[in-house]
């Protein structure tokens, strides 16, 4: 009888210990930034981080040589209009780690949401922030939530490319090039300028649709605008289409 009373208690203690270990493991994300991650950030990120409480996440040798931006620990904004920009910038670090399989997408979503939730939807960088939040949500397999984020950004800033490209990227990953093409052609109708990444997305989409003439045309435009990766050209050459 005494043994039967102890069993539930021991089970509860064991479960609590296991939960504690699991919770600790889930939180054990390395927040220290590497030099490669630091220099890969957009230019506005470095002064935003140096001027924030997140400066403590930088190795000492990376802290020099950067002029502090406005103090951002209280939710300051960059000229791009991103609230708490150090959160958004660290979200980019976590997103890239997650896409490499080095961690899950939870930290990226959390950091992006801090900035996204406070952001003026009419700010020019809203599409850029939305594109990356959507990528992180998509990585969590929350495809509906990602689509809503991208769709709102496209509706509010139809001339900005970032959320169009993020949505097209997702559709291409699902082997839905016809739908990706519709998204990209909608951007083409609204764009204010040409960009190498947008041209390359069009080239890749036409390639997936086996429309190799259009793929070559847009690939040539992408490379003329400075797109740095030539894998698609090599694929077209291999098929005798270049």
Phi, psi and omega per residue, in radians:
X1 nan -0.777 3.115
X2 -1.100 -0.671 3.115
X3 -1.117 -0.668 -3.129
X4 -1.190 -0.492 3.091
X5 -1.295 -0.594 -3.130
X6 -1.250 -0.527 -3.035
X7 -1.022 -0.879 3.128
X8 -1.066 -0.652 3.136
X9 -1.130 -0.789 3.126
X10 -1.111 -0.677 3.117
X11 -1.101 -0.734 -3.137
X12 -1.137 -0.733 3.121
X13 -1.119 -0.733 3.123
X14 -1.089 -0.774 -3.141
X15 -1.122 -0.706 3.124
X16 -1.120 -0.710 3.120
X17 -1.135 -0.729 3.128
X18 -1.117 -0.740 3.121
X19 -1.086 -0.712 3.126
X20 -1.078 -0.735 3.108
X21 -1.131 -0.725 -3.139
X22 -1.135 -0.771 -3.127
X23 -1.098 -0.725 3.114
X24 -1.086 -0.743 3.132
X25 -1.104 -0.708 -3.111
X26 -1.143 -0.530 -3.117
X27 -1.526 -0.160 -2.997
X28 -1.397 1.119 3.082
X29 -1.726 2.241 3.139
X30 -1.263 2.035 -3.103
X31 -1.684 -0.051 3.131
X32 -1.273 2.222 -3.094
X33 -1.494 2.446 3.092
X34 -1.534 2.812 3.088
X35 -1.003 -0.692 3.134
X36 -1.094 -0.770 3.116
X37 -1.123 -0.683 -3.128
X38 -1.084 -0.830 -3.060
X39 -1.409 -0.228 3.076
X40 -1.449 -0.194 -3.099
X41 -1.231 2.684 2.984
X42 -0.999 2.685 -3.033
X43 -0.998 -0.647 -3.071
X44 -1.233 -0.295 -3.067
X45 -1.254 -0.662 -3.033
X46 -1.116 -0.879 3.074
X47 -1.140 -0.530 3.110
X48 -1.124 -0.723 -3.140
X49 -1.262 -0.746 -3.141
X50 -1.085 -0.539 3.128
X51 -1.551 0.236 -3.063
X52 -2.196 3.063 3.067
X53 -1.162 -0.312 3.141
X54 -1.282 -0.086 3.073
X55 -1.022 -0.463 3.130
X56 -1.193 -0.220 3.106
X57 -1.542 -0.068 -3.132
X58 -1.634 2.382 2.943
X59 -0.994 2.558 -3.031
X60 -0.951 -0.675 -3.051
X61 -1.190 -0.281 3.125
X62 -1.592 -0.112 -3.039
X63 -1.444 -0.353 -3.113
X64 -1.435 2.795 3.033
X65 1.388 0.123 3.120
X66 -2.120 2.197 3.070
X67 -1.330 2.263 -3.125
X68 -1.084 2.425 2.928
X69 -1.442 -2.997 3.069
X70 -1.009 2.520 3.083
X71 -1.018 2.208 -2.996
X72 -2.016 0.063 -3.128
X73 -1.129 -0.343 3.114
X74 -1.743 0.334 3.092
X75 1.574 0.446 3.138
X76 -1.075 2.860 -3.112
X77 -2.033 2.560 3.003
X78 -1.453 2.968 3.032
X79 -1.000 -0.412 3.115
X80 -1.305 -0.132 3.086
X81 1.433 0.446 3.137
X82 -1.684 1.998 3.102
X83 -1.168 2.483 3.142
X84 0.884 0.978 -3.001
X85 -1.050 -0.461 3.120
X86 -1.125 -0.553 3.060
X87 -1.158 -0.842 3.131
X88 -1.039 -0.768 -3.083
X89 -1.138 -0.696 3.069
X90 -1.200 -0.503 3.029
X91 -1.039 -0.665 3.093
X92 -1.082 -0.699 3.114
X93 -1.079 -0.863 -3.121
X94 -1.148 -0.620 3.103
X95 -1.084 -0.811 -3.137
X96 -1.129 -0.650 3.078
X97 -1.119 -0.760 -3.122
X98 -1.117 -0.683 -3.128
X99 -1.193 -0.392 3.046
X100 -1.527 -0.083 -3.130
X101 1.471 0.217 -3.086
X102 -1.438 -0.332 3.079
X103 -2.788 3.036 3.088
X104 -1.479 -3.126 -3.032
X105 -1.574 0.013 -3.016
X106 -1.106 -0.764 -3.118
X107 -1.134 -0.682 3.110
X108 -1.083 -0.811 -3.137
X109 -1.074 -0.753 -3.121
X110 -1.081 -0.800 -3.134
X111 -1.172 -0.781 3.127
X112 -1.082 -0.719 -3.094
X113 -1.086 -0.549 3.115
X114 -1.021 -0.815 -3.133
X115 -1.348 -0.767 -3.083
X116 -1.064 -0.718 -3.060
X117 -1.132 -0.456 -3.109
X118 -1.786 0.006 -2.947
X119 -1.456 2.435 2.996
X120 -1.151 2.127 -3.081
X121 -1.139 -0.259 3.113
X122 -1.658 -0.011 3.109
X123 -1.155 2.444 -3.076
X124 -0.984 -0.558 -3.095
X125 -1.523 0.113 -3.129
X126 -1.043 -0.667 3.130
X127 -1.129 -0.679 -3.135
X128 -1.164 -0.815 3.105
X129 -1.096 -0.770 3.137
X130 -1.087 -0.702 -3.135
X131 -1.013 -0.760 -3.087
X132 -1.345 -0.652 3.030
X133 -1.063 -0.763 3.120
X134 -1.052 -0.698 3.097
X135 -1.069 -0.730 -3.141
X136 -1.179 -0.730 3.089
X137 -1.101 -0.718 3.113
X138 -1.083 -0.683 3.085
X139 -1.103 -0.497 3.049
X140 -1.406 0.036 -3.088
X141 1.182 0.463 3.027
X142 -1.714 1.205 -3.002
X143 -1.136 -0.650 3.126
X144 -1.123 -0.756 3.119
X145 -1.132 -0.724 3.118
X146 -1.072 -0.773 -3.124
X147 -1.090 -0.681 3.112
X148 -1.108 -0.741 3.136
X149 -1.087 -0.838 -3.136
X150 -1.130 -0.745 -3.086
X151 -1.115 -0.707 3.112
X152 -1.108 -0.757 -3.131
X153 -1.114 -0.697 3.114
X154 -1.122 -0.731 -3.130
X155 -1.132 -0.674 -3.096
X156 -1.411 -0.531 -3.091
X157 -2.341 1.191 -3.036
X158 -1.120 -0.296 -3.139
X159 -1.518 -0.204 -3.103
X160 -1.585 2.449 -2.955
X161 -1.556 -0.382 -2.845
X162 -1.028 -0.831 -3.080
X163 -1.331 -0.528 2.994
X164 -1.008 -0.830 -3.058
X165 -1.185 -0.648 3.114
X166 -1.133 -0.723 3.105
X167 -1.158 -0.757 3.113
X168 -1.094 -0.692 3.101
X169 -1.026 -0.761 3.126
X170 -1.115 -0.750 -3.130
X171 -1.151 -0.691 3.094
X172 -1.134 -0.638 3.122
X173 -1.146 -0.421 3.115
X174 -1.654 0.152 -3.129
X175 1.029 0.869 3.103
X176 -2.172 1.043 -3.024
X177 -1.141 -0.507 3.112
X178 -1.065 -0.755 3.128
X179 -1.237 -0.658 3.089
X180 -1.064 -0.694 3.139
X181 -1.106 -0.700 3.105
X182 -1.053 -0.733 3.119
X183 -1.096 -0.803 -3.082
X184 -1.220 -0.615 3.098
X185 -1.217 -0.540 3.031
X186 -1.116 -0.706 3.063
X187 -1.104 -0.759 3.134
X188 -0.977 -0.636 3.138
X189 -1.223 -0.379 -3.025
X190 -1.991 -0.158 -2.998
X191 -1.151 2.658 3.098
X192 -1.815 -0.242 -3.122
X193 -2.722 2.939 3.090
X194 -1.672 2.462 3.125
X195 -2.326 2.479 -3.093
X196 -1.092 -0.654 -3.114
X197 -1.211 -0.635 3.098
X198 -1.149 -0.744 3.108
X199 -1.107 -0.673 -3.132
X200 -1.199 -0.649 3.067
X201 -1.077 -0.739 3.084
X202 -1.088 -0.758 3.131
X203 -1.060 -0.780 -3.130
X204 -1.132 -0.673 -3.129
X205 -1.160 -0.789 3.089
X206 -1.113 -0.633 3.089
X207 -1.075 -0.793 3.136
X208 -1.094 -0.493 3.106
X209 -1.514 0.029 -3.129
X210 1.112 0.442 3.031
X211 -1.696 1.353 -2.900
X212 -1.243 -0.502 3.086
X213 -1.107 -0.810 3.103
X214 -1.161 -0.656 3.119
X215 -1.054 -0.773 3.141
X216 -1.122 -0.740 -3.125
X217 -1.028 -0.831 -3.095
X218 -1.315 -0.533 3.063
X219 -1.141 -0.739 3.100
X220 -1.048 -0.717 3.108
X221 -1.125 -0.743 3.141
X222 -1.048 -0.799 -3.106
X223 -1.212 -0.613 3.092
X224 -1.130 -0.524 3.125
X225 -1.500 -0.062 3.049
X226 1.884 0.236 3.113
X227 -1.109 2.246 -2.898
X228 -1.593 -0.117 -3.032
X229 -1.965 2.226 -2.965
X230 -1.910 0.371 -3.115
X231 -1.096 -0.659 -3.135
X232 -1.177 -0.689 3.060
X233 -1.030 -0.736 -3.130
X234 -1.137 -0.665 3.094
X235 -1.105 -0.721 3.128
X236 -1.180 -0.659 3.083
X237 -1.103 -0.715 -3.141
X238 -1.067 -0.564 3.121
X239 -1.523 -0.018 -3.095
X240 1.281 0.464 -3.085
X241 -1.901 0.183 -3.138
X242 -2.109 nan nan
